[in-house]
Amino acid sequence: MKLDHPNEPGKWSRLDAADGLALWRRDRSDPFPVTQFYLLAPPRQTEVLYDETQARARFAALSAPEATRAA
C-alpha cells in the first residue's frame, strides 16, 4: 500500500504513520502561504485539514484498534 504524499507542489513532511495510514504536512507558498494536513487512509478518499490538532485527532481515531473505536 503506497502512503507517499500526493504528487503536488510544496514542502512535504510525514508527521505520523500507522498500519495503512499516514499523516502528511504540506507547506506551500503559491499562490499564497498555507499549511495543509493530508490524512491518507486507503481506500478512503484523502482528507485535507487545515488545523494540526484536528488532523492528529482524526489520525488517532482512525488508527485506534477496532475495540477502542467501538467503545
N, C-alpha and C positions, 0 to 999 in steps of 0.2 A: 504494500500500500504506500503510495507516494505522498509524503507530507511536506514537500517543498513548498516554498511560498509561491503564490500566483505570479505569473510572468508579467509583472507590471513595474514601471519605473519607481524609484525611491530607495531609501536605505532600509534594508530588512534586518530584523533581529528576531531569532526564535527565543521566546520567553520561557516556554514550557512545552513538554511533550509527555504523553502517556500512551497507553496501548491504543493505537488507532486515532489519536487526537494530537493536534499541535496548535499552539497559540503563538502567533507572529505579531510583531510590532512593525509598522511601516511609517517611516518619517519621510514626508515628501515636501517639496517646496514649490512645485509648479502645478497649477497656476498660482497657488498661494500656500503658505505653510499650514500643514495639517498632520496630525498623528492619528493613525487608524490602527485598530487591533483586529486581526483576522483569526477567527476560530475555524480550523479545518477539522471536520469530523465526518469523513466519508461514510456512507453515501449521501449524507445530508448536504444541502447547499451550504457553502461557506457563509458564516455570519460575520458581518463587519460592524464593529462597535467603535465608539469614539471616547469611551471612558475606560481607563485601565482597571479600575476597581470592578466595574460591571463585567468586563471581559474575563478577568480572573475568576470571578464568582461563577460565571457561566461555564468556564472551563472546568472548575471544580465540580460543579453539578453534573456535567456530562461525564467526567472521569471517575465519579464515585461508583463504588460497587453497586450492583443491582439491589442488594438488600438495603443499602443506605438510601438509594433513590426511592424505593417503595415505601419507606417509613414516613 
